[in-house]
């Protein structure tokens, strides 16, 4: 019995070591996402019937003075905000027989101006991005950031860099047209481009030299113990040429750097999804709740700051996924609103229902895919 309790409740156990960090990470990300919908919806004059973290049976909750039911539900894999009049995915301004009183219709979601509905839907992913920016800004303010000059100290034998003619002592000027200032910039621009021929402009003996190299994927282990594939060209920096140094930031500078870093993550994630759809990325790079739980447990062991950084990375990923133009995701609703703006009338209920069902099937298929990856595929 003692061994069982230790396995369950110790910091390395299932409950305290894995489930608690996992729920903390997931609930923070979901709460911030849904709070975005809630706050902007309220600001637009839309009534809110329920704010839920999780799905399924309600575990606990309360009603606020506006009549909104705030609740925590049994299945913590998401959440939702139920607006007044938001009866179904096909709710639209053309509805008249909706069973609402005149007062309720004035604050119903589907009777609002198009921009208000679009802003309310977009606010969820936006708040996910803002959470990531806030976390990075605090981290940069407290700890700063280590950077190194974009210099080549060593070129690995037989590597893409050697084949391209890159030499020790070269300095990176740009990668595929994008100027670089640090060695981390080079790694960022190369890491997601395995198999792509990239143009590197190098500074050599005072002259610029243009070379082409094709990064090759290499399996590495990140700080949380995940096996990841990162594209490399086979160059190494060192302390002599790289001159690593700590950059400190004022709060304003930290915020600006956090915005840039979040933008880089969004760009890399979009690039990955595009390459994945084309069959050019390893399927094992995608994981679901089981993988997130494992990462949460490892982050918790490393310390609270690692757990917060994981929240930031997961938050921006959730924001991006929700903006994909697939119903029932937020991006799918925004797609409907874009069509409505162009044709100056809502999409027909029949078409919305058809597209919604197709999108739901696609989402469920994707969820099944990542679950399979978690349990059996990788």
C-alpha positions in Angstrom: 0.0 0.0 0.0 2.8 2.4 0.9 4.4 1.8 -2.5 1.1 2.5 -4.2 0.6 5.7 -2.3 4.1 6.8 -3.1 3.6 6.1 -6.8 0.4 8.1 -6.7 1.2 11.1 -4.5 4.9 11.6 -4.7 6.4 14.4 -6.8 7.4 11.7 -9.3 4.0 10.0 -9.0 1.1 9.9 -11.4 -1.2 12.4 -9.5 1.2 15.1 -8.2 4.0 14.5 -10.7 2.0 14.3 -13.9 -1.8 15.0 -13.6 -1.5 18.1 -11.5 1.1 19.8 -13.8 -0.9 18.7 -16.9 -4.2 20.1 -15.6 -2.5 23.3 -14.6 -1.0 23.9 -18.0 -4.1 22.9 -19.9 -6.6 24.8 -17.7 -4.6 28.0 -17.9 -4.4 27.9 -21.7 -8.1 27.1 -22.0 -9.2 29.7 -19.5 -7.3 32.4 -21.2 -8.6 31.4 -24.6 -12.2 31.4 -23.4 -11.7 34.6 -21.4 -10.8 36.3 -24.7 -14.2 35.3 -26.2 -15.9 36.3 -23.0 -14.4 39.8 -22.5 -14.7 40.9 -26.1 -18.2 39.5 -26.4 -19.2 41.4 -23.3 -17.6 44.6 -24.6 -19.6 44.2 -27.8 -22.8 44.0 -25.8 -23.4 40.3 -26.2 -25.0 38.4 -23.4 -23.2 35.3 -21.9 -25.1 32.3 -20.6 -22.2 30.1 -19.6 -18.4 30.1 -19.3 -17.1 26.6 -19.0 -13.6 25.1 -18.6 -13.9 21.5 -19.7 -16.7 19.5 -21.2 -19.3 17.1 -19.9 -20.8 17.0 -16.4 -20.4 20.1 -14.3 -18.2 19.5 -11.2 -18.7 22.9 -9.6 -19.9 26.3 -10.6 -21.8 29.5 -9.7 -24.0 32.2 -11.2 -22.7 35.8 -11.3 -24.9 38.9 -11.0 -25.4 39.0 -14.8 -26.8 35.5 -14.9 -23.7 33.9 -16.4 -23.0 30.3 -15.2 -19.3 29.8 -14.5 -18.4 26.2 -14.3 -15.7 23.6 -14.2 -16.5 20.4 -16.1 -15.3 16.8 -15.8 -13.4 16.5 -19.1 -10.6 19.1 -19.1 -9.8 18.9 -22.8 -11.2 22.3 -23.8 -13.9 24.7 -22.9 -16.6 27.1 -24.3 -18.5 30.3 -23.9 -22.2 30.0 -24.6 -23.6 33.4 -25.7 -27.3 34.3 -25.6 -29.0 33.1 -28.8 -26.0 30.9 -29.8 -28.3 27.9 -30.4 -26.2 26.1 -33.0 -23.3 26.6 -35.4 -25.8 27.8 -38.0 -27.1 30.7 -35.9 -27.2 33.8 -38.1 -28.8 37.2 -38.2 -31.5 36.0 -40.6 -33.1 33.9 -37.8 -36.4 35.3 -36.5 -38.1 32.3 -34.9 -35.5 31.8 -32.2 -37.7 31.8 -29.2 -36.0 34.9 -27.7 -37.6 37.9 -26.1 -36.9 41.3 -27.6 -34.5 42.1 -24.8 -32.6 38.8 -25.4 -32.5 39.4 -29.2 -30.7 42.7 -28.7 -27.9 41.0 -26.8 -28.0 37.7 -28.8 -24.8 36.7 -30.6 -26.4 36.0 -34.0 -28.1 39.4 -34.1 -24.9 41.4 -33.7 -23.1 43.3 -36.5 -20.6 41.2 -38.4 -17.6 42.9 -37.0 -18.7 42.3 -33.4 -19.2 38.6 -34.1 -15.8 38.3 -35.9 -14.0 40.2 -33.1 -15.6 38.0 -30.4 -14.5 34.8 -32.3 -11.0 36.1 -33.1 -10.4 37.2 -29.4 -9.9 33.6 -28.2 -6.7 32.9 -30.3 -5.6 36.6 -29.8 -5.6 36.1 -26.0 -3.6 32.9 -26.5 -1.0 35.0 -28.4 -1.1 37.7 -25.7 -0.5 35.2 -23.0 2.6 34.0 -24.8 3.9 37.5 -25.3 3.3 38.3 -21.6 5.2 35.2 -20.4 8.1 35.9 -22.8 8.2 39.6 -21.8 8.5 38.7 -18.1 11.2 36.1 -18.8 13.2 38.5 -20.9 12.8 41.3 -18.3 14.0 39.0 -15.4 16.7 36.9 -17.1 17.6 38.7 -20.4 18.8 36.5 -23.2 22.2 35.0 -24.2 23.2 35.6 -27.8 26.3 34.7 -29.9 27.7 36.2 -33.0 26.7 34.3 -36.2 30.2 32.8 -36.8 31.4 29.5 -38.1 34.1 27.9 -35.8 33.9 24.4 -37.2 32.4 22.7 -40.2 31.5 19.0 -39.7 33.0 16.6 -42.2 30.6 15.5 -44.9 27.9 18.0 -43.8 25.7 20.1 -46.1 27.8 23.1 -45.1 31.1 21.5 -46.1 29.5 20.4 -49.4 28.4 24.0 -50.0 31.8 25.4 -49.4 31.2 27.1 -46.0 34.4 27.5 -44.1 35.6 28.1 -40.5 35.8 31.8 -39.9 32.9 32.7 -42.1 30.2 35.0 -40.7 26.5 34.5 -41.7 25.0 37.6 -43.2 21.7 36.3 -44.3 19.8 33.0 -44.7 17.5 32.7 -47.8 17.2 36.4 -48.0 16.6 37.0 -44.3 19.3 39.0 -42.5 20.7 37.5 -39.3 22.3 39.1 -36.2 22.9 36.1 -34.0 23.8 32.4 -34.3 20.3 31.6 -32.9 18.8 33.4 -35.9 20.7 31.0 -38.2 19.4 28.0 -36.3 15.9 29.3 -36.3 15.8 29.9 -40.0 17.4 26.5 -40.8 15.8 24.2 -38.3 12.4 23.9 -40.0 13.7 23.7 -43.6 15.0 20.2 -44.0 15.4 19.2 -47.6 15.1 22.8 -48.9 18.0 24.4 -50.8 18.8 27.6 -48.9 21.0 30.5 -50.0 23.5 31.6 -47.4 25.4 34.9 -47.8 28.6 34.7 -45.8 31.2 37.3 -45.0 34.7 35.9 -45.8 37.8 38.0 -45.6 35.8 41.2 -46.0 33.9 39.9 -49.0 30.4 38.6 -49.3 30.1 35.0 -50.7 26.8 33.4 -51.7 26.5 29.7 -51.2 23.7 27.1 -51.4 23.2 24.3 -48.8 20.4 21.9 -48.1 19.8 21.3 -44.4 19.3 17.7 -43.3 17.1 16.5 -40.4 18.9 15.3 -37.3 17.2 13.8 -34.2 17.9 15.6 -31.0 16.5 15.7 -27.5 15.1 18.9 -26.2 15.2 20.1 -22.6 11.9 18.3 -21.8 13.2 15.0 -23.0 11.3 14.9 -26.3 12.9 13.4 -29.4 12.6 16.1 -32.1 13.9 16.3 -35.6 15.8 19.5 -36.4 17.3 20.4 -39.7 21.0 21.3 -39.6 23.7 22.2 -42.0 26.6 21.0 -39.8 28.3 24.1 -38.5 29.4 24.7 -34.9 30.0 28.0 -33.0 32.3 28.4 -30.1 33.1 31.0 -27.4 36.1 32.4 -29.2 34.4 33.4 -32.4 30.8 33.5 -31.1 31.6 35.7 -28.1 28.4 34.7 -26.2 27.0 37.5 -24.0 24.0 38.3 -22.0 21.6 41.0 -23.3 19.4 42.7 -20.7 16.2 44.4 -21.5 14.1 47.2 -20.1 10.4 46.3 -19.7 9.6 48.0 -23.0 12.4 46.3 -24.8 11.4 43.0 -23.3 7.9 43.4 -24.6 9.1 44.2 -28.1 11.4 41.2 -28.1 8.6 39.0 -26.8 6.4 40.1 -29.7 9.1 39.3 -32.2 9.8 35.9 -30.6 6.1 35.1 -30.6 5.9 36.1 -34.3 8.9 33.7 -35.0 7.1 30.8 -33.3 3.9 31.5 -35.2 5.8 31.6 -38.5 7.7 28.4 -37.7 4.5 26.6 -36.7 2.7 27.7 -39.9 5.7 26.5 -41.9 5.6 23.2 -40.1 1.9 22.7 -40.7 2.3 23.6 -44.4 5.2 21.1 -44.8 3.3 18.5 -42.8 0.3 18.8 -45.1 2.6 18.2 -48.0 4.0 15.1 -46.4 7.5 16.6 -45.7 7.5 16.4 -41.9 7.7 13.5 -39.4 4.3 12.6 -38.1 5.8 11.9 -34.7 6.4 15.6 -34.2 2.7 15.9 -33.5 1.3 14.8 -30.2 -1.9 15.0 -28.2 -2.9 15.0 -24.5 -0.6 12.1 -23.5 2.5 13.9 -24.9 1.5 17.2 -23.3 1.0 15.4 -20.0 4.5 14.0 -20.3 6.0 17.4 -21.2 4.1 19.0 -18.2 5.5 16.4 -15.8 9.1 17.0 -17.1 8.7 20.8 -17.0 7.4 20.6 -13.4 10.5 18.6 -12.4 12.7 21.3 -13.9 10.9 24.1 -12.0 7.9 26.4 -12.1 9.5 28.7 -14.7 9.8 25.8 -17.1 6.1 25.0 -16.6 5.2 28.6 -17.4 7.3 28.5 -20.5 5.5 25.4 -21.6 2.2 27.2 -21.1 3.4 30.0 -23.3 4.5 27.5 -26.1 1.3 25.5 -25.8 -0.8 28.7 -25.8 0.6 30.0 -29.1 0.1 26.6 -30.6 -3.6 26.4 -29.5 -4.1 29.9 -30.9 -2.7 28.9 -34.3 -4.7 25.7 -34.5 -7.9 27.5 -33.6 -7.3 30.0 -36.5 -7.2 27.2 -39.1 -10.2 27.8 -41.5 -12.0 24.6 -40.4 -15.3 24.5 -38.6 -15.9 24.1 -35.7 -12.6 25.9 -35.0 -12.7 29.7 -34.6 -11.0 30.0 -38.0 -13.9 28.2 -39.6 -16.4 30.7 -38.1 -14.2 33.6 -39.3 -14.2 32.0 -42.8 -18.0 32.1 -42.8 -17.9 35.7 -41.7 -15.5 36.6 -44.5 -17.9 35.0 -47.1 -20.8 36.9 -45.5 -18.8 40.2 -45.8 -18.1 39.5 -49.5 -21.6 38.4 -50.5 -23.4 40.8 -48.0 -25.6 38.1 -46.6 -25.0 35.1 -44.3 -24.0 31.7 -45.7 -27.0 29.5 -46.1 -27.8 27.2 -43.1 -27.7 24.2 -45.4 -24.2 25.0 -46.6 -23.0 25.9 -43.1 -24.3 22.6 -41.7 -22.6 20.6 -44.5 -19.3 22.4 -44.1 -19.5 22.1 -40.3 -20.1 18.4 -40.4 -17.2 17.9 -42.8 -15.0 20.1 -40.6 -16.0 18.2 -37.5 -15.1 14.9 -39.2 -11.7 16.4 -40.1 -11.1 17.6 -36.5 -12.1 14.3 -35.0 -9.8 12.5 -37.5 -6.9 14.7 -36.5 -7.6 14.1 -32.8 -7.6 10.4 -33.4 -4.4 10.7 -35.3 -2.5 12.5 -32.4 -4.0 10.1 -29.9 -2.7 7.2 -32.0 0.7 8.9 -32.1 0.7 9.3 -28.4 -0.2 5.7 -27.6 1.0 3.5 -30.5 2.4 5.4 -33.4 5.7 6.8 -32.2 
